[in-house]
Amino acid sequence: MLAALVVLAGLAGGLLIWAPWQSPPLLRPAGLTAGPSTASSVAFHWSGPATGPLPDKYVILSGGRVIGSVPGRVTSYRRTGLAPATAYAYRVAAVRGGSRSAPSAVLVVRTLTPPLSAARWQGPWTMHVRITAGGAALTGPRPLRWDDSLRVSPQCAVGPCPVRVAGTFNGYPFRAALSRAGAVYQGTTVARSFRCGPRHSAVPMRTTLKIRATITAAQAGSNGAWLASSWAGTLTASAAYTTTATFYCNAFQVTAALAGHG
């Protein structure tokens, strides 16, 4: 009898057997599993081939394009520089001799959500104002609820930072420097937020504004930064006693609830 080479291709005892003169099949990577994530990175791993030679490399695909690769002996990947609280989808394909396997099943991984204390508070806001105390001291047509504007700067280079705010309260401008402690910003400034006297001869009243704002929600920005998307706070306005040659206004204090939504 002539000796015969094995010329089988199929499953035998769970193993894939190929003819020795043919290139072994390039198997699709399987078993993709998420690894540890941070607010700016994700990691995942997969299974190498159970039998046969290793691929030359694995390519990592996202959105239909190759975004990275690792040598064929490596079966894990970590991607950095990502946006927080965001889902990303990946597939892996094996490459050998210029040929690429079918891509793996899709794995969806998500970066972690940072705490609100890590959110940057910046940009223009519409500030919703609601008088909660002292409203009886106000006169004129202005209601006890209204909208004013607020701009918060600077755009912090890395993480949150103390800020400067410029806006209007009761329709009059003010500026303030606010310190930061966690998700809370606060500071005091002097402005002219009320007027005393008849409309045709009213004079501005020196007003001390005490401001406190707390970040209540955040989201990933277009550049991957973790940005405040809403905040709430209080503003206490203490107007000083004001007098002229013909009239005067007593000192008073007004407290307002503030809110801003992105």
C-alpha positions in Angstrom: 0.0 0.0 0.0 1.2 3.5 -0.7 1.6 5.8 2.2 -1.0 8.5 2.1 -0.9 12.1 3.4 -3.8 13.4 5.3 -5.9 15.4 2.9 -8.8 16.2 5.2 -10.4 19.5 5.7 -13.2 19.6 8.2 -13.9 19.3 11.9 -12.4 16.3 13.7 -12.8 16.1 17.4 -13.4 19.9 17.5 -10.1 20.7 15.7 -9.8 22.3 12.3 -7.5 20.2 10.0 -6.1 21.4 6.8 -4.0 19.9 4.0 -0.3 20.6 4.8 0.5 22.1 1.4 -2.2 24.7 1.8 -2.1 27.9 3.9 -3.8 27.4 7.2 -7.2 29.2 7.5 -7.2 32.8 8.9 -9.7 32.6 11.7 -12.0 35.4 12.7 -11.1 36.7 16.2 -13.6 35.7 18.8 -14.3 36.2 22.5 -14.1 40.0 22.6 -14.4 41.1 26.2 -14.2 44.6 27.8 -11.4 45.3 30.2 -10.9 48.2 32.6 -12.1 51.7 31.5 -11.3 55.2 32.7 -13.0 58.5 31.9 -10.7 58.8 28.9 -9.7 55.3 27.9 -11.1 51.8 27.2 -9.5 48.4 27.0 -10.6 45.0 25.6 -9.1 41.6 24.8 -10.0 38.6 22.6 -9.0 35.0 22.0 -6.1 34.0 19.8 -6.3 30.9 17.4 -6.7 27.6 19.2 -4.5 25.9 16.7 -2.2 26.8 13.8 0.2 29.7 13.4 -0.4 33.2 14.9 -1.5 36.0 12.6 1.1 38.6 11.6 -1.0 41.2 13.4 -4.5 42.2 14.5 -6.1 45.4 13.3 -8.6 47.3 15.4 -11.6 48.8 13.6 -14.0 51.5 14.7 -16.6 53.0 12.4 -15.5 50.9 9.5 -11.9 52.1 9.6 -8.6 50.9 11.1 -7.7 52.9 14.2 -4.8 50.8 15.5 -3.0 47.4 15.4 -1.1 45.0 17.7 1.4 42.2 16.9 -0.1 38.8 16.3 1.1 37.5 19.7 -0.9 40.2 21.5 -4.6 39.8 22.1 -5.5 43.0 23.9 -5.8 46.7 23.0 -6.2 50.0 25.0 -7.3 53.2 23.4 -6.8 56.6 25.2 -7.8 60.2 24.6 -11.5 59.5 24.5 -14.5 61.5 25.7 -15.9 60.7 29.1 -19.3 59.0 29.5 -19.3 57.9 25.9 -19.9 54.5 24.2 -17.5 53.3 21.5 -17.9 50.3 19.2 -14.9 48.1 18.1 -14.2 45.1 15.9 -10.9 43.1 15.5 -9.6 41.3 12.4 -6.5 39.1 12.0 -4.0 39.7 9.2 -1.5 37.2 7.8 0.5 37.3 4.6 -1.4 40.4 3.4 -4.8 38.8 3.9 -7.4 39.9 6.4 -9.9 37.7 8.2 -13.5 38.5 8.6 -14.0 41.0 11.4 -15.1 39.9 14.9 -18.4 40.6 16.4 -18.9 44.2 17.5 -18.0 45.0 21.1 -19.4 48.2 22.7 -17.4 49.7 25.6 -18.1 52.9 27.5 -15.8 55.3 29.2 -16.5 56.1 32.8 -18.6 59.1 34.0 -16.5 61.6 36.0 -18.0 63.2 39.1 -19.6 66.6 38.8 -16.7 68.1 40.7 -14.6 67.4 37.6 -16.8 69.3 35.2 -15.7 72.6 33.7 -18.1 75.5 34.0 -17.7 77.8 31.0 -19.3 79.6 28.1 -22.5 81.7 27.7 -25.7 80.9 29.7 -29.2 82.1 30.0 -29.7 82.6 33.7 -33.2 82.0 35.0 -33.9 84.2 38.0 -36.7 83.7 40.6 -37.0 86.0 43.6 -37.5 83.9 46.8 -37.2 86.5 49.5 -37.4 90.3 49.8 -39.6 90.8 46.8 -41.8 93.3 48.6 -39.0 95.8 48.5 -39.0 95.8 44.6 -41.1 98.3 42.8 -41.9 98.8 39.1 -43.2 96.5 36.4 -40.5 93.8 36.7 -42.0 90.4 37.7 -40.5 88.2 40.4 -39.2 85.8 37.6 -37.1 86.8 34.6 -34.2 85.7 32.5 -30.8 87.4 32.5 -27.5 86.5 30.8 -24.2 85.1 32.2 -20.9 84.4 30.6 -18.3 82.2 32.4 -14.6 82.3 31.6 -11.9 81.1 31.0 -12.1 77.8 29.2 -10.0 75.9 31.7 -7.0 74.3 30.1 -7.2 71.0 32.2 -10.0 70.2 34.5 -12.1 72.7 36.4 -10.7 76.0 37.7 -11.8 79.2 39.4 -13.8 81.4 37.1 -14.8 84.9 36.3 -18.5 85.7 35.5 -19.9 88.6 33.6 -23.7 89.0 33.4 -26.7 91.0 34.2 -29.0 90.9 37.2 -32.2 92.8 37.3 -31.1 94.1 33.8 -27.9 95.7 35.2 -24.4 94.4 34.5 -22.1 92.9 37.1 -18.7 91.1 37.2 -17.4 88.7 39.8 -14.5 86.3 40.5 -15.7 83.0 41.9 -13.6 80.5 43.7 -14.2 76.8 43.3 -14.5 73.9 45.8 -15.6 70.7 44.1 -18.7 71.4 42.1 -19.5 74.6 44.0 -18.5 78.1 42.9 -18.9 81.2 45.0 -17.9 84.8 45.4 -18.9 88.4 46.3 -18.9 91.5 44.2 -20.3 95.1 44.2 -22.6 96.3 41.4 -25.5 98.7 40.8 -28.4 96.3 40.4 -31.2 98.6 41.6 -32.2 102.2 41.1 -33.7 104.6 43.7 -36.2 107.3 43.2 -38.7 108.4 40.5 -38.1 107.1 37.0 -36.9 110.5 35.5 -34.4 111.2 38.3 -33.6 107.7 39.7 -30.0 107.1 40.9 -28.2 103.7 41.1 -27.9 102.0 44.5 -24.7 100.4 45.6 -25.5 96.7 45.8 -23.4 93.8 47.2 -24.0 90.6 45.3 -23.2 87.3 47.0 -23.2 84.5 44.4 -23.2 80.7 44.9 -23.6 78.2 42.0 -23.4 74.4 42.0 -23.0 72.2 38.9 -26.0 69.8 38.7 -25.2 67.9 35.5 -22.4 67.5 33.0 -21.7 66.0 29.6 -18.9 65.4 27.2 -18.1 68.4 25.0 -17.1 68.4 21.3 -13.4 68.3 22.3 -13.8 65.5 24.8 -13.8 67.8 27.8 -16.2 67.1 30.7 -18.4 70.2 30.7 -21.2 71.5 32.9 -24.6 71.2 31.2 -26.7 72.7 34.0 -26.2 74.5 37.3 -28.3 76.0 40.1 -27.6 78.5 42.8 -28.5 81.6 44.8 -27.8 85.3 44.5 -28.3 87.6 47.5 -28.4 91.3 46.6 -28.0 93.7 49.5 -28.8 97.3 48.4 -27.3 100.1 50.6 -29.3 103.1 52.0 -29.4 105.7 49.2 -30.2 109.4 49.5 -30.3 112.5 47.4 -31.3 116.1 48.0 -35.0 115.3 47.3 -35.6 111.6 48.1 -34.1 108.5 49.8 -34.4 104.7 49.6 -34.0 102.4 52.6 -31.5 99.6 52.5 -33.0 96.2 51.6 -32.0 92.7 50.7 -33.3 90.4 48.0 -32.6 86.7 47.5 -33.0 85.0 44.2 -32.8 81.4 43.0 -30.7 81.0 39.9 -30.6 78.2 37.3 -28.9 77.6 34.0 -29.4 74.9 31.4 -27.3 74.1 28.4 
